[in-house]
Amino acid sequence: KVLMLHRTKKQEDPNQFKWIGIGGKLEHNESPLECIKREIYEETGLITDDLKLRGIITFILPKWEDEISFLYEANKYSGEMKECDEGELAWVKIDDVTKLNLWEGDYHFIDTLLNSDKFIEIKLIYDKDDNLINVVKY
């Protein structure tokens, strides 16, 4: 299963009503690895040191800020899962993840992420209406 977040609680949220992975923005003087550890704890209450970098995604989003996401995988964790103030957390069967309301570009890498060990590097380009217009795989 994969822990997913259904973004339903934040106002003016570019991810509103989408299912996304756990994560967030870097804080000052923070590395991507430090960021994901902090975000996992803040959003879920779980702690992990078992993180493997699985990919890099560049999002080109004219309506929002462009962003670069580092994809990490964790298979071991400790702690008690808590309620998330950004939405509902749910453990989703791997085969059911692509049935969720994801960003359109996520469908271009999610199968590789969930079903192989291949490193992912991809650029997803959206138009001003959040429609995917181009996918560049490296």
C-alpha positions in Angstrom: 0.0 0.0 0.0 1.0 3.6 -0.5 0.2 6.5 1.9 -1.6 9.2 -0.1 -3.1 12.5 0.9 -6.4 13.7 -0.4 -6.1 17.5 -0.4 -9.4 18.8 0.9 -8.8 21.2 3.7 -6.7 24.1 2.4 -8.2 27.2 0.7 -6.6 28.5 -2.5 -4.8 25.1 -2.9 -3.4 24.2 -6.3 -3.8 20.5 -5.3 -7.4 21.0 -4.0 -9.4 17.7 -4.3 -6.4 15.9 -5.8 -4.6 12.9 -4.3 -0.9 13.5 -3.8 2.1 12.0 -2.0 3.4 13.4 1.3 5.7 16.3 0.9 6.1 20.1 0.8 8.4 23.0 0.3 12.0 23.4 1.5 12.6 25.6 4.5 15.6 27.9 4.8 18.9 26.0 5.0 17.1 22.6 4.5 18.1 19.9 2.1 15.5 17.8 0.1 16.2 14.9 2.4 15.7 17.0 5.6 12.6 18.5 4.0 10.9 15.1 3.3 11.7 13.8 6.8 10.2 16.9 8.4 7.1 16.9 6.0 6.4 13.2 6.7 6.4 13.9 10.4 4.4 17.1 10.2 1.7 15.7 7.9 1.5 12.2 9.2 3.1 11.9 12.7 5.4 9.1 11.3 9.2 9.0 11.5 11.5 7.4 8.9 15.2 7.2 8.1 14.6 4.6 5.4 14.4 7.0 2.5 15.6 6.3 -1.1 15.7 9.0 -3.8 13.5 7.7 -6.6 13.3 10.6 -9.0 13.1 14.3 -9.9 10.1 15.9 -11.4 10.0 19.4 -12.9 6.5 20.9 -12.9 5.9 23.9 -15.3 2.8 25.5 -14.0 1.9 29.0 -15.4 -1.0 29.4 -13.1 1.1 28.6 -10.0 4.8 28.6 -9.2 7.0 26.2 -11.2 8.5 23.6 -8.9 11.0 20.8 -8.8 10.0 17.8 -6.7 12.3 15.1 -5.4 10.5 11.7 -5.1 11.5 9.6 -2.1 10.4 6.1 -1.1 10.2 4.9 2.4 9.4 1.3 3.4 9.9 1.4 7.2 8.5 3.9 9.7 7.7 4.3 13.3 5.2 6.3 15.3 1.5 6.8 15.3 -0.3 8.2 12.3 -2.2 11.5 13.1 -4.8 13.5 11.4 -3.5 15.9 8.7 -4.5 19.5 8.6 -4.2 19.5 4.8 -6.6 16.7 4.0 -7.3 13.0 4.6 -4.5 10.4 4.7 -5.3 7.0 3.3 -3.3 3.8 2.7 -4.1 2.9 -0.9 -3.4 -0.4 -2.6 -0.7 0.0 -5.3 -3.1 -1.2 -8.0 -5.7 1.4 -6.9 -3.4 4.5 -6.9 -4.0 5.2 -10.6 -7.8 5.1 -10.0 -7.5 8.2 -7.8 -8.0 11.9 -8.9 -4.3 12.6 -9.5 -2.7 15.4 -11.5 -2.8 14.3 -15.2 1.1 14.3 -15.3 1.3 11.9 -12.4 0.0 9.1 -14.6 3.2 9.4 -16.7 5.4 8.3 -13.8 3.3 6.7 -11.1 3.5 3.1 -12.6 7.3 3.3 -12.8 7.5 4.6 -9.3 5.3 1.9 -7.8 6.3 -1.1 -9.9 10.0 -0.8 -10.6 13.3 0.5 -9.1 14.0 2.7 -12.1 15.1 6.3 -11.3 12.5 8.8 -12.7 13.4 12.1 -14.3 10.5 13.9 -16.0 9.3 17.4 -16.9 5.5 18.0 -16.9 4.3 21.1 -18.6 0.8 22.5 -18.0 -1.1 25.4 -19.5 -2.7 28.2 -17.6 -5.9 26.1 -17.1 -3.9 23.3 -15.4 -4.1 21.0 -18.5 -1.1 18.9 -19.3 0.3 19.9 -22.6 3.7 18.2 -22.8 5.7 15.4 -21.1 9.5 15.2 -21.4 11.0 12.0 -20.1 14.8 11.8 -19.6 
